[in-house]
Amino acid sequence: MTQEHQGGAGGWSAARRGVWSRLRFTSLRLRLVVVFGLVALTAAVSASGIAYWLNRESVLTRTQDAVLRDFEQEMRNRAGTLPERPTQDELQRTAGQMANSSQRFTVLLVAENPDGRTVYGSSGGLNGFSLRDVPASLREAVTERQKVTSANKHPHRLYWQRIVDGDTPYLVAGVRVVGGGPTGYMLKSLEPEAKDLNSLAWSLGIATGLALIGSALLAHAAATTVLKPVQRLGVAARRLGEGKLDTRLRVSGTDELADLSRTFNKAAEALEKRVADMAGRDEASRRFVADMSHELRTPLTAITAVTEVLEEELESEGGGIDPMIEPAVRLVVSETRRLNDLVENLMEVTRFDAGTARLVLDDVDMSDQITACIDARAWLDAVDLDAERGIHARIDPRRLDVILANLIGNALKHGGSPVRVSVREDGAEGAGDGGTVVIEVRDHGPGIPEEVLPHVFDRFYKASASRPRSEGSGLGLSIALENAHIHGGEITAANSPEGGAVFTLRLPRDVSARNPSEKAGDVEDEVAEEGAR
């Protein structure tokens, strides 16, 4: 027999830590369910453990007290009547009588016979209960003589111990007859009590499992109740972010979530009103610019006609222009042209803002188109063209001319000669099914300051604040970028490592493949060539 040891298996805890380490709590609902489950599991396990421990102690103590009381009484009533040196038959007979008590335990009596030899008497149960089955520590305690005091009136006392033989628990006890006589040992099986305690443990385990399942269901229900308004709020916020400013939440209740929904509705209402006001002001601003541009065109037409006459007079031999007012006349001519270009640019910007700009597509040879743009403006001597014939694209020729005129004119005006224009095909960046045409315009000037690069395509932006009245209006590059965007392309600005600025235009070779709904429209007024950095 071996003594009982208490301990807990910890192998499952390592596996549990491994599972927990792989969990990723990406859902608030999952976190709530897990937290509820852990709280419920902790409470159930604690309650079950306490209940099991209290019941175990109560059952074992009650059984143990009854057995020890009965054994002590049997030792006093039967073993105490034996002579101080009994025979083995007397011990055997007395042990059998003691074992027939109500508690049904096995008895072993040890004494010295009249010859001085140690004799044993056993009730014969449990395959012969012998002294070897009694723990040595218990035998020593039983045989040891205690000091008699006022608190301890007898030299020998009753001692007991719980032991385990295989899977069966036992209670073993021993005591010596007061005044001399045999020493008695008792062995009592606790298997019935162990079975009752196992049944109790299973019941508590099932109750704990049910409590865990119930808490998980309760947590799921609570999470649904709490998170449903949050989910509605998330959906409403996404709709609001998509531009559906009339999105509102249905408010019910007076709790914190209801207050949050009311706050969201107020914020959405304020945002809708603010956006509506801004849209109204923006529309009024665009209408004002468009109306102003149209109103200016009529007097500008007349003024332009007059300035053309004055310019012809200036260029003619023996003209009638007084030399004293000739500078003023030339200033009027140049400023009239500049004002006319500004009005045309404002009208084009208004079309882009209103979304009324349309493409008139045609199949063009890029080399011929660039050559025509350069030749029309007498830039052949200042521009170095690197473009092979045969690179075709389906684009709007007029808008491409506007883009090229602004980029090349900007490079000539603010960069350094020579200006190099190169064209290549780029299938790797394919736009649509036909690939991309890449046009680079590079000058040999000082380049663009780093703080200016992010703003070169902004409207009315000028790189130098010291020349706010420069020839450019600051709209040319912005209009070029808008024309690239309407083609589904892009323009980027950078500085070349070898020096100078590089503007890169990327256009799809077939715009209709990217915008199948795009169709030819009326040809709009030609945009004046303008560029400013």
C-alpha positions in Angstrom: 0.0 0.0 0.0 1.1 3.6 -0.7 0.2 6.8 1.0 -2.3 9.1 -0.7 -0.7 12.1 -2.7 -2.5 15.2 -4.0 -1.4 16.8 -7.3 -2.8 18.3 -10.5 -2.1 17.3 -14.1 -0.6 20.2 -15.9 -0.1 18.8 -19.4 -3.3 20.3 -20.8 -2.2 23.8 -19.6 0.7 23.8 -22.1 -1.6 22.8 -24.9 -4.0 25.5 -23.9 -1.3 28.1 -24.0 -0.4 27.0 -27.5 -4.0 27.4 -28.7 -4.3 30.8 -27.1 -1.1 31.9 -28.7 -2.5 31.2 -32.1 -5.8 33.0 -31.5 -6.2 36.5 -33.0 -9.0 38.5 -31.5 -10.1 40.5 -34.6 -13.8 40.6 -33.6 -15.4 42.5 -30.7 -18.1 39.8 -30.6 -15.5 37.1 -30.2 -13.7 39.0 -27.5 -17.0 39.5 -25.5 -17.9 35.9 -25.8 -14.4 34.8 -24.7 -14.4 37.2 -21.7 -17.9 36.1 -20.6 -16.8 32.5 -21.0 -13.7 33.0 -19.0 -15.5 34.7 -16.2 -18.2 32.1 -16.1 -15.6 29.3 -16.3 -13.7 30.8 -13.4 -16.8 31.3 -11.3 -18.1 27.8 -12.1 -14.7 26.1 -11.5 -14.2 28.0 -8.2 -17.7 27.2 -7.0 -17.5 23.5 -8.1 -14.0 23.2 -6.5 -15.2 24.7 -3.2 -18.4 22.5 -3.2 -16.4 19.4 -4.0 -13.8 20.1 -1.3 -16.5 20.8 1.3 -18.5 17.7 0.4 -15.3 15.6 0.3 -14.2 16.7 3.8 -17.8 16.3 5.1 -18.2 12.8 3.7 -14.8 11.5 4.7 -14.9 13.1 8.2 -18.4 11.7 8.9 -17.3 8.2 7.8 -14.0 8.4 9.5 -15.4 9.6 12.8 -18.1 6.9 12.8 -15.5 4.2 12.1 -12.9 5.4 14.6 -15.6 5.8 17.3 -16.9 2.3 16.7 -13.3 0.8 16.6 -12.4 2.6 19.8 -15.5 1.3 21.5 -14.8 -2.2 20.3 -11.3 -2.0 21.6 -12.5 -0.9 25.0 -15.4 -3.4 25.3 -13.8 -6.5 23.8 -10.0 -6.2 23.6 -10.0 -4.5 27.0 -11.5 -7.7 28.5 -8.6 -9.9 27.3 -5.9 -10.8 29.7 -2.6 -8.9 29.6 -1.0 -11.9 27.9 -3.7 -13.6 25.8 -3.4 -16.6 23.6 -3.6 -16.5 19.8 -7.0 -18.2 19.9 -8.3 -15.5 22.2 -6.9 -12.8 19.9 -8.4 -14.5 16.8 -11.8 -14.9 18.4 -11.9 -11.3 19.7 -10.7 -9.9 16.4 -13.6 -11.7 14.6 -16.1 -10.4 17.1 -14.8 -6.8 16.7 -15.0 -7.1 12.9 -18.7 -7.8 13.1 -19.5 -4.3 14.2 -21.8 -2.0 12.3 -18.9 -0.4 10.4 -17.6 -3.7 9.0 -13.9 -3.0 9.3 -11.0 -5.5 9.4 -9.2 -5.9 12.7 -5.7 -7.0 13.6 -4.7 -7.6 17.3 -1.1 -7.9 18.4 0.0 -9.1 21.9 2.4 -11.3 23.8 1.3 -14.8 24.9 2.1 -16.3 28.2 5.3 -17.7 26.8 6.5 -14.1 25.8 6.1 -14.7 22.1 4.3 -12.1 19.9 1.0 -13.5 18.6 -1.5 -12.1 16.1 -5.2 -12.3 15.7 -6.9 -11.2 12.5 -10.5 -11.1 11.4 -9.3 -12.7 8.2 -10.8 -10.2 5.7 -9.0 -8.4 2.9 -6.7 -11.3 2.1 -5.3 -11.4 5.6 -4.7 -7.9 7.1 -1.2 -8.1 8.5 1.1 -5.8 10.4 3.1 -5.2 7.1 0.0 -3.4 5.8 0.2 -0.8 8.5 2.4 2.2 7.7 5.6 2.3 9.9 4.9 5.8 11.0 1.5 4.8 12.3 3.0 1.8 14.1 5.6 3.9 15.8 3.0 6.5 16.9 0.7 3.8 18.3 3.5 2.0 20.3 5.1 5.2 21.5 4.3 6.0 25.1 3.1 9.6 25.7 3.7 11.6 28.8 0.7 11.7 31.1 -0.3 15.3 31.9 -3.5 17.1 32.9 -4.3 17.4 29.2 -3.2 13.9 28.3 -4.5 11.4 30.8 -3.5 8.2 29.0 0.0 7.1 27.8 -1.4 5.7 24.5 -3.8 7.4 22.0 -5.7 6.4 18.9 -3.9 7.3 15.6 -5.3 7.1 12.1 -4.1 7.6 8.5 -5.6 7.4 5.0 -3.7 5.2 2.5 -4.3 4.1 -1.1 -3.8 0.5 -2.3 -4.0 0.5 -6.1 -7.0 2.7 -6.8 -8.9 2.0 -3.6 -8.6 4.4 -0.6 -8.5 3.0 2.9 -8.6 4.3 6.5 -6.2 2.6 8.8 -6.1 3.2 12.6 -4.4 1.8 15.6 -4.6 2.1 19.4 -3.2 0.2 22.5 -5.4 -1.0 25.3 -5.1 1.3 28.3 -3.5 -0.4 31.3 -1.7 -3.0 29.3 -3.0 -5.6 26.8 -3.1 -6.1 23.0 -2.5 -3.4 20.4 -5.3 -3.2 17.8 -5.2 -2.1 14.2 -8.2 -1.5 12.0 -8.5 -1.3 8.2 -11.6 0.2 6.6 -12.3 0.5 2.8 -13.4 4.0 1.7 -14.4 2.8 -1.8 -18.1 3.6 -1.4 -17.3 7.1 -0.3 -14.8 7.5 -3.2 -17.5 6.4 -5.7 -19.9 9.0 -4.2 -17.3 11.7 -4.5 -16.5 10.7 -8.1 -20.2 11.0 -8.9 -20.3 14.4 -7.3 -17.2 15.5 -9.3 -18.9 14.4 -12.6 -22.1 16.2 -11.6 -20.1 19.4 -10.8 -18.1 19.0 -14.1 -21.3 18.7 -16.1 -22.8 21.7 -14.3 -19.6 23.7 -15.0 -19.9 22.8 -18.7 -23.5 23.8 -18.9 -22.7 27.0 -17.1 -19.9 27.7 -19.7 -22.3 27.0 -22.6 -25.0 29.2 -21.0 -22.6 32.0 -20.5 -21.4 31.8 -24.1 -25.0 32.0 -25.3 -25.7 34.8 -23.0 -22.5 36.6 -24.1 -23.5 36.1 -27.7 -27.0 37.5 -27.1 -25.5 40.5 -25.1 -22.9 41.1 -27.8 -25.6 41.1 -30.5 -27.7 43.5 -28.5 -24.7 45.8 -27.9 -23.0 45.5 -31.2 -26.0 45.8 -33.5 -26.3 49.6 -33.0 -22.5 49.8 -33.4 -22.7 47.9 -36.7 -25.5 50.1 -37.9 -23.4 53.1 -37.0 -20.5 51.6 -39.0 -22.7 51.0 -42.0 -24.1 54.6 -41.8 -20.5 56.0 -41.4 -19.4 54.1 -44.6 -22.5 55.4 -46.5 -21.7 58.9 -45.3 -18.1 58.5 -46.5 -19.4 57.4 -49.9 -21.2 60.7 -50.2 -24.7 59.6 -49.2 -25.1 62.6 -46.9 -28.8 61.9 -46.3 -28.0 58.8 -44.2 -29.6 58.8 -40.8 -29.9 56.3 -37.9 -33.1 55.2 -36.3 -32.9 56.2 -32.6 -34.7 54.3 -29.9 -34.0 54.2 -26.2 -32.2 56.6 -23.9 -28.9 54.8 -23.3 -25.4 55.8 -24.4 -25.8 54.1 -27.8 -29.0 56.1 -28.4 -27.1 59.3 -27.5 -24.3 58.2 -29.9 -26.9 57.7 -32.7 -28.4 61.1 -32.0 -24.9 62.7 -32.1 -24.2 60.9 -35.4 -27.5 62.2 -36.9 -26.7 65.8 -35.8 -23.2 65.5 -37.3 -24.5 64.1 -40.5 -27.2 66.8 -40.8 -24.6 69.5 -40.1 -22.2 68.0 -42.7 -25.0 67.7 -45.3 -25.9 71.4 -44.8 -22.2 72.5 -44.9 -21.6 70.5 -48.1 -24.8 71.8 -49.7 -23.7 75.4 -48.8 -20.2 74.8 -50.2 -21.6 73.2 -53.3 -23.9 76.1 -53.8 -21.1 78.6 -53.4 -18.8 76.6 -55.7 -21.6 76.4 -58.3 -22.1 80.2 -58.0 -18.4 80.8 -58.3 -18.2 78.6 -61.5 -21.2 80.3 -62.9 -19.7 83.7 -62.1 -16.4 82.8 -63.9 -18.3 81.3 -66.9 -20.6 84.3 -67.2 -17.8 86.8 -66.7 -15.7 85.0 -69.4 -18.6 85.0 -71.8 -19.4 88.7 -71.1 -15.7 89.6 -71.6 -15.5 87.9 -75.0 -17.7 90.5 -76.8 -15.7 93.6 -75.8 -12.5 91.6 -76.2 -13.5 90.7 -79.8 -13.8 94.4 -80.6 -10.7 95.4 -78.7 -8.7 92.6 -80.4 -9.9 93.8 -83.8 -8.7 97.3 -82.9 -5.3 96.1 -81.6 -4.8 94.1 -84.8 -5.3 97.3 -86.8 -2.9 99.1 -84.5 -0.4 96.3 -84.8 -0.6 96.4 -88.6 0.0 100.1 -88.4 3.1 99.5 -86.2 4.5 97.0 -88.6 3.8 98.9 -91.8 6.4 101.2 -93.3 5.7 104.8 -92.8 2.9 104.1 -90.4 1.0 106.9 -88.9 1.7 106.0 -85.2 3.4 108.7 -83.3 6.7 107.5 -82.0 5.9 108.9 -78.6 2.9 106.7 -78.1 4.3 103.6 -79.9 5.4 101.9 -76.6 1.9 102.4 -75.2 0.3 100.9 -78.3 2.6 97.9 -78.1 1.7 97.5 -74.4 -2.0 97.6 -75.3 -1.5 95.0 -78.0 0.4 92.6 -75.7 -1.9 93.0 -72.8 -4.9 92.5 -75.0 -3.5 89.2 -76.2 -2.8 88.2 -72.6 -6.3 89.2 -71.5 -7.8 87.2 -74.3 -5.7 84.1 -73.4 -6.7 84.5 -69.8 -10.4 84.6 -70.7 -10.1 81.5 -72.9 -8.3 79.7 -70.1 -10.9 80.6 -67.6 -13.6 79.3 -69.9 -11.8 76.0 -70.4 -11.3 75.6 -66.6 -15.0 76.3 -66.2 -15.8 73.4 -68.6 -13.6 71.0 -66.6 -15.1 72.0 -63.3 -18.6 71.7 -64.7 -17.8 68.3 -66.2 -18.9 69.3 -69.7 -15.5 68.9 -71.4 -15.7 66.2 -74.1 -13.2 64.4 -76.3 -13.2 64.4 -80.1 -11.2 61.3 -80.8 -9.1 60.7 -83.9 -6.3 58.3 -84.9 -3.1 60.4 -85.1 0.6 59.8 -85.6 2.3 61.1 -82.5 5.4 62.3 -84.3 3.4 64.2 -86.9 1.2 65.7 -84.1 4.2 67.0 -82.1 5.9 68.3 -85.3 2.8 70.2 -86.2 2.5 71.7 -82.7 6.2 72.9 -82.8 6.0 74.1 -86.4 2.8 76.1 -85.8 4.6 78.1 -83.1 7.9 78.5 -84.9 9.8 76.4 -82.2 11.7 74.2 -84.7 15.0 75.8 -84.0 14.6 75.6 -80.2 13.2 72.1 -79.8 15.0 68.8 -80.4 12.5 66.1 -81.3 13.2 62.4 -80.8 10.2 60.6 -82.1 9.9 57.8 -84.6 7.0 57.7 -87.0 4.5 55.0 -86.7 3.5 55.5 -83.1 -0.2 55.9 -83.4 -2.8 56.7 -80.8 -6.5 57.4 -80.7 -6.8 60.7 -78.8 -8.2 64.2 -79.1 -5.7 66.0 -81.4 -6.8 69.5 -80.2 -6.4 68.7 -76.5 -3.0 67.0 -77.2 -1.9 70.1 -79.0 -2.9 72.2 -75.9 -0.9 69.9 -73.6 2.2 69.9 -75.8 2.0 73.7 -76.3 1.8 74.3 -72.6 4.6 71.8 -71.7 7.0 72.9 -74.5 6.2 76.6 -74.1 6.7 76.3 -70.4 10.1 74.7 -70.9 11.2 77.3 -73.4 10.0 80.2 -71.2 11.4 79.1 -67.9 14.0 76.4 -68.7 17.1 76.4 -70.8 17.6 75.5 -74.4 17.7 73.2 -76.1 14.3 71.6 -75.1 14.2 67.9 -75.9 10.9 66.1 -76.7 11.0 62.3 -76.8 8.3 59.8 -77.6 8.2 56.1 -76.7 5.8 53.2 -76.3 5.4 51.6 -72.9 3.5 48.3 -73.1 4.5 47.3 -69.5 2.3 50.1 -68.1 -0.5 49.2 -70.5 -3.6 51.3 -70.4 -6.5 49.5 -72.0 -5.4 47.0 -74.6 -3.1 49.1 -76.6 -0.4 50.2 -74.0 0.8 53.6 -73.2 2.4 56.5 -75.1 5.0 58.3 -73.0 6.1 61.9 -74.0 8.9 63.5 -72.1 9.7 67.2 -72.3 13.1 68.1 -70.8 14.8 71.4 -70.6 18.4 72.3 -69.6 17.6 75.1 -67.1 18.2 75.2 -63.4 15.3 72.8 -62.6 12.3 73.2 -60.3 12.9 74.0 -56.6 11.9 71.1 -54.4 9.4 73.2 -52.5 7.7 74.2 -55.8 7.4 70.7 -57.3 4.2 69.7 -55.4 2.5 72.9 -56.7 3.5 73.2 -60.3 0.0 72.0 -61.5 -1.9 74.2 -59.1 -4.1 76.9 -60.6 -2.7 80.4 -60.6 0.5 79.2 -58.9 3.7 80.9 -59.8 7.1 79.7 -58.7 8.5 83.2 -58.1 6.6 85.6 -55.9 8.9 88.4 -57.2 7.2 88.3 -60.6 3.5 88.1 -59.9 2.8 89.9 -63.2 4.8 87.6 -65.4 3.5 86.7 -68.8 1.9 83.4 -67.7 -1.4 83.4 -65.8 -0.6 80.2 -63.8 -3.4 78.2 -65.5 -1.4 76.6 -68.4 0.0 73.5 -66.6 -3.3 73.1 -64.7 -5.2 72.9 -68.0 -2.6 70.6 -69.5 -3.1 68.2 -66.5 -6.9 68.3 -66.8 -6.6 67.5 -70.5 -4.4 64.5 -69.6 -6.9 63.3 -67.0 -9.8 63.5 -69.4 -7.8 61.1 -71.7 -7.2 58.8 -68.7 -3.6 59.8 -68.6 -1.2 61.7 -66.2 1.5 64.3 -66.2 4.4 64.3 -63.7 7.1 66.8 -63.0 10.6 66.1 -61.8 14.2 67.2 -62.0 16.7 65.3 -64.1 19.9 64.1 -62.4 21.8 65.7 -65.3 20.1 69.1 -64.7 16.9 70.7 -65.9 13.2 69.9 -65.4 11.4 66.9 -67.0 7.7 66.8 -67.6 6.4 63.3 -68.4 3.0 62.8 -70.2 1.5 59.3 -70.2 -1.5 58.7 -72.4 -3.4 55.5 -73.3 -3.0 54.6 -77.0 -6.7 54.0 -77.3 -8.8 56.3 -75.1 -12.0 54.7 -76.3 -10.8 51.4 -74.8 -10.7 53.0 -71.4 -13.8 55.2 -71.9 -16.1 53.3 -74.2 -18.9 55.7 -73.4 -16.8 58.6 -74.7 -18.0 59.8 -78.1 -17.2 62.7 -80.3 -18.7 66.0 -79.4 -18.7 69.5 -80.8 -15.3 71.1 -81.2 -14.9 73.6 -78.4 -13.1 76.9 -78.6 -9.4 76.4 -78.9 -7.5 76.9 -75.7 -4.7 79.4 -76.0 -1.2 78.2 -75.4 -0.2 79.2 -71.9 2.5 78.0 -69.5 3.8 79.2 -66.2 5.9 77.6 -63.5 
